[in-house]
Amino acid sequence: MATRSKFSTGVFLSQTLNLLKTPLHEFHVSQGARMVDFAGWDMPLLYRGIIAEHQHTRKSASVFDVSHMGRVKFTGPDAVKFLNHLLTRNIAGAAVGQSLYSLVCNENGGVMDDVIVSRLEKHHLMVCNASNRLKLLAWFDRHRPGFDVQIHDETMQTAMVALQGPKVIELLDAVLPEPVAGLTRYHCMVQRYMLIPFTVCRSGYTGEDGVEVICGNSTALMAIKFLLKSDGEGAESLLHPAGLGARDTLRLEAGMPLYGHELNETVDPISAGLSWAVAKNKDFIGSKVLAGLAQHGTPQKLVGLLIDSPRTPRQDMAVLAGGKPVGRITSSTASPTLGRTIAMAYVLSEFSEPGTAVEVDLRGTPLAATVTKLPFYKRAV
């Protein structure tokens, strides 16, 4: 039977039955997952354990239910023009089958969300964070006048899973109608299995190779059971289910920002180390502010911290230099791969150089730490 817990990085103990359920909810419960409330969705925190699921992803293959994330379709003559007005990347240059990581910013350059936009044959598809979906839909509606564009939220009609790990591609190539080994990073394709279409994008949020697959609600449960049985059952199988807990520790090792931690509407992409995702040759909402920050620099920067203690600081704990606050923790974990405590933090730019010695104020106890370049972990190519 599924149990409930509290998840320290933005997930809270379920107190209500009025939670949204993904098409794979039945599967999670049947597997004994510990379920939590995440952005209004009843989601699996873990199955066997966060460390076990994390390590299995690094060495083999894991499947994550990410159906809670928003999926928004854009069509119409002005779809590209509209997206270019909203997004920091130049969508006009994307080829069919290409996906782009981008940001939606407000007028002050603050990040409203980080998204992935894929150009398919007849439309563009945006994947956004679950906690920001309704906010973004309202933002799109506010800015739609003057553009001939149709916006359709497909979140409730589709399912999405992330298959991540070094064994994923070989596993999928053995069962899918078309091989995905030739699909390069941040590219996507539409396949059909028994005439049922599904979209495969070679992307992910773990630092490992893998894909994200979008399919219709009615086929999701069948598909997940088929994939898990495709290479045998039990502990020796290549593919295991994994929950939000491992997804968080994996992304932190990979230095990937999480909205509500490293990103929010008061943080700009330049400070977050995402200047590579900000086009310099087009106007978009917030572009003038970001151009100024890119030219003159930002007062703070996102950095990694290696902490000389097994204790794990919480979000917003102060980073100190010479006993004075110079920044704040955004995320932290005991890294299963590195075997030590790691954190991401915003610090004043003059303290952002790798090798800089700082301290973290853990409720009055200083923890020695060293600034390091992100990511903490990078897979072997």
N, C-alpha and C positions, 0 to 999 in steps of 0.2 A: 504493500500500500504506500502511496506517495506521502511523504512527510513535508513539513514546512520549516523554514529557517530564516534567519536574518543574514543578508549578504552585505558586507561592510562597504562596498563601493557603489552605493546608490540604489541598492535593492532592499526592500523592507518587508518585514514579516507580514504575510497575508492576513488581513483582518476581515475580508469581505468575500462573498461569493460572486460579486459583480465584476469579475475580471474577464478580460477577453481571452479566448483560447485559440491557439493555432490549430491548423488541421492535423497536427501530429500530437495533440494533447493526449489522446488515448494511448499512444505509444509510450509517452513519457511515464504515465501512471502505471502502465503494465510492466515497465522496466524498474519500478520502484524508485523513480527519481525524487529527489528532494525538491519540492516546488516552492517558488517564491514569486512575489509580486514585483515585476519589473516594468515600469512605465505603464502600469494598468493591465499588463498581460500576465497570465499564470504560466511561468516559465521554469524549466529545469535548472537548478543551481548545480547539481551534481548527480551522478549515478553511483559510481564506485568510490569516488573521492577525487578532489581537485588535483592533487599531486599525481595520482595514477593516470588521470585523464590527460593532464598536461604532458607527462612523459611519454604516454602512448602517441600523442599527436606529434611530438618531436621525432619519434623513431619509426612510426608506422602510418596510421591513418585514423582520423576521427571524423564523425559527422555531427554537426551542430545545427539545431533548429534555429534559424534566424528569420522565421516568418513574421515575427513581431515588427521587423523593420519595414518602413514605408516603401511602397513601389508605386510610382506615379508616372503615367504615360502622357507624353506631349505629342500632339499632331497638329496639322494645319500649316498654311503657307508661311506663317510667321513664327513657327516653333523655334527655329534656330535663332532668329533675331531676338525673340523673347528670352530664351535661355541665356544668350550672350549678354542681355541687359541685367540678368540676375546673378550670373556666375562669374567667378574669378578667372576661370579658364576660357580659352577661345574654342567654343564648341563648333564654330563654323569650319574649322580645319580637320575635324574628326572624320575618318573614313567609315563606311559601313562596316560594322563588326568591331569598332574600336570603343573602348571605355576610358573615361577620364575621371580621375579624382579631382574634385573641385570644392569650392566653398561658396555658401550663400552668406553675404555680408549685409549689415544694415548701413545706413548713411554715414555712420561714424567709423566704419571699417570693422566693427565687431562681428564675430562669427555667429550667425544664426544657426548654422549647421554645416557639417562636412558631409559631402554626398559623392556618389559615383554616378555618372551619366553615361549611358551606352547608346550609341547610334545603331539602330537596327534598320532594316530595309525600308519600313514605312513609318517609323516613329522613333522618338527618343524615350528612353526609360531612365528615370532617376530613382536610385535607392537612397533613402535617408534614414536617420535615426528614429526609433519608435517614439521617443519622448518629444520629438520636434515635428512629427508629421502634421498634426492639426495646425500648429503654428505656421508651418510653411505653406500649407494649403490656403490659409487666410492671407498670407503674404503674397502668394501668387495671384490670388483673386484681386487683391488691392492694386497690383501693378499690371493686370491684364488689359485694362482699357487702352485702346489704340493698337492692340496686336490681334491679328487674326489667328488665334491659337486655341486649341481645345485641350483641356486638362482633365484627365480621368484617373482617379485614385483606385488602383487595382489591388490594394493591400488585402482587402477582405475576400477577394476572389481567387487569390493565388497563395501558394506556399513557397518558401525559400529555405534551402539548406546549404550549409557550407561544408564541403569535404576538404579537409586539410591534413597535410602530412606528406612525407617523402614517398609513400607507397600509393598515393591517391591516383596518380595518372595511370600507372600500370593497371591498377584495379579497374578503373573506368574504361580503359581501352579494351579490356577483356569482356565487357558487358554492353557497352553502348554501341548503337548502330554505326556511328562514325567516330574515328579516333580523335582524341583531344590533345595528344602529345605534340602535334604541330601548332596548336593554338598558343600564341605567345602571351606573355603577361599583359594584363589589362586589354584583352580582346575577348570577344564573345561570338557565339554562334547559336543558331536555332537548329535543333535536331528533332526527329520524330521517332517515337517508338510505338509500334502498332497504331500508326496514324495519329498518335497523341503528341502534340508539339510541346517542347520544353526548351528553355534557354540556358546555355552553359557559359559562364563568364570565368576566365582564369584570373581570379583575384581572391582576396581573403584578408583576414585580420589577425593572423597568428605569427607571421614571419616565416611560415612554411609555404611550400608549393601547394597548389590545390585549386579548387573551383567553387563557385557558387551556382546553384541550380535553381531555376524558377519553374514551377509547373502549376497546373490547376489544382484546386483544393481536392477534387474527387480522386486524383491519382496520387496524392502525396503519401498517404499511409501505405499504399501498395508499393510505391517506389522505395520508401525507406526500408521496408521489410525485405524487398528483393535485393537491395544493395547489401544489407547486413548479412544476408544468407549467401551472397554470391561467392564468397571465399571461405565458406564454412562457418560453423558456430562455435561459441565458447571462447575461452581466454586466448587461444592460439590464433584466432581469426585476425586478419589485417585491420578490419574496420570496426571501431567501437563507438558508441554514442558518447558525447561529451557535453557538459553544461556550461552555463554562464561563468562559473567560477574559474574553470580552466581557460575559457576564452579571455577572461580578464588578465590572468597571469601571463598567458602567452603574448597578448598584445603589448603588455607592459615591458616584457623582455625585448620585444621587437621595437620598442620606442614609439609605438603608434598612439596618437592622442585619442582620448575618450571625451565625448561631449559631456559637459557638466563637471569635468575634472580639468583637463588641459585646455579645453575650448569652451567659451561662452560668449555672450553678447558684449562683454566688456574687454575681451581679448582679441587682438588683431592677428591675422595669419603671419605677419612678419615676426612678431615676438615669439610665435609658436614654432618658428623654424620652417614655415610652409611657404616661403617666398617663391619656391619653385612652382607652386600651384597658383600663382597670381600673374596673369598676363600683363605685360607692360605696354601692349600696343592696341588696347581697346578700352572704351569707357564702359563701366558697369557700376552698379550701386555700391558706393564706398571707394571707388577707384582713386579719386583724387586724394583722399586721406591716406590710402595705402601707398600711393606713389611718393608722398611726402615722407612717410616712415621708412620706405625703402631707401630713399636718398639720404636722409639725415640720421637714420638709426633709431632704435627703440630703447627706452629706459630699462626694459627688462628682457630676459631671454629664457626660453625653456631649455633646461639642461637635465642630464642624468646625474644621479648621486649614488656612489657606492658607500654604504653605511657600515661602519666598523662596530656592529652590534647585531645580535640576533633579534633584537626588539624592532618592531615595525611601526613607524610613525603614521599618524592619520593625516588625512587631507586637511590643509590649512594650518598645520603646525609650522612654526617659524623656523626659517633657516637663518643662522647667525654667523657673523664674522666679527671677531674682536668683541664678542658679547653683545653686538648690536644686530637688530633684524635687517637682513638684506634680501629676504625672499620668503617663499612659502611652499610647502609640499602640496603637490596636486594628486599624486598617486604613489603607492608604495606596496611592496610585497616581499615575502621571502622567496627568492627566485629558486625554483626547483632545478633549473639548468645550471646556474652559477653557484648554487649552494651558499648564497649570502643574501643579505638584505639590499634591495635596490629601491630607488625612488625617482620620480620625475618631479621637478620643481621649477618655479619661476624665480630667478634671482636677478638683482641689479646687474646690468650688462658688464660692469667692471669686475664682477665676481664670476663671470661665466666661462672663463678660460679653463679648459681641461687641466686637471692637476691642482686646481685651487682648493685649499683646505678650508672647510667650513664646519659648522656644527648644526645639528637639528635639536630644537628645544622640545624634548619629550616630557611635557608637564613638569618643567623645572630641572630635568636631568639632561645635560648636554650629551649628544651622541656625535662622535667624530665622523666626518664624512668627507669625501673627495669628489669634486666635480669631474664628470667624465662625459665623453662624447656619446651621443645616441646613434644607433641603438646599442643596447647591452648585448644583444644576441643577433647574429646574422648567419643564416644557413649557408652551408657550403654549396656552391653552384655546381 
